[in-house]
């Protein structure tokens, strides 16, 4: 079950379902990349003895994450 921003009808059910599935798959991939980067940063900090974090990469990943969410919400509204 998905929580859609628009009502599901017989006309738009297939498109909404495909949109929600694609959204969840892309969101899972972005979150895996985010946690992978955080884990890699922790390992590099432990090896080098510093606490620096590559803020540009983290910011880019977060922009992609929130951009994906916004994109698919807008797409879901357009598919009604």
N, C-alpha and C positions, 0 to 999 in steps of 0.2 A: 504494500500500500504506500502510496505517495501522497504528500500534502501539496496539492496543486493550487496555484493562485486563481485559477479559473474553474468554473464548473465543467465536469466531464459529461459530454453527451455522446450519443451513438455516432454522431458525425465526426467529432474530434478525438474520440477515445484512442484510436490507433496512433495518431500523431503525438498526442500528449504522452502516451505510454513510451513511445520510442524516444521522445525528448527527455523524459525523466530517466530512462535507462542510460542514455548517452551521458546525461549530466552526472549521474552517479559514477559511471566508469571513469570519466575525465576527472571528477573531483577526487576519487580514490587515488588516481595516478599522481595528481598534484600533491596530495597529502603525503604520499609515500616519498616523493621527491623532497618535500619540505622536511620530513623527519630524517631522511637520509642525509640531507645537508647538515642538519643540526647534529646528528651523530658524528658525521665526518669532522665537523668543527670541534666537537668535544675531544675527539681522538687527536686531532692536530694540536689543540691547545695543551693536551697532556704530554704529547711528544716534545713540543717546543718550549713548554713552560710559560707560555703567555696566555692572556685571556682575550686576545683580539678576536673579533667576529667580523667576517666579511659582510658588512651591512648592505652593500650594494646587491649582493646575490640574495640575501635574505629579503630585502625589500622587493626585488624583482619577483621572487617566488610568491610573496604575499600579494603583490599586485595581480599576478596571474591567478592566484586562488580567488580573490574577491572579484576579479574581472570575469572569471568563469561563472561564478554564482550570479552576478548581475546579468551576464549575457543570457544564461538559460532561463532566468526569471522573465526577462523581456521576450525571449523566444516563446516561452510558454503562453504569455499573454497574447502574442501575435497569432498563435495557433488556435485560439478560441474560435 
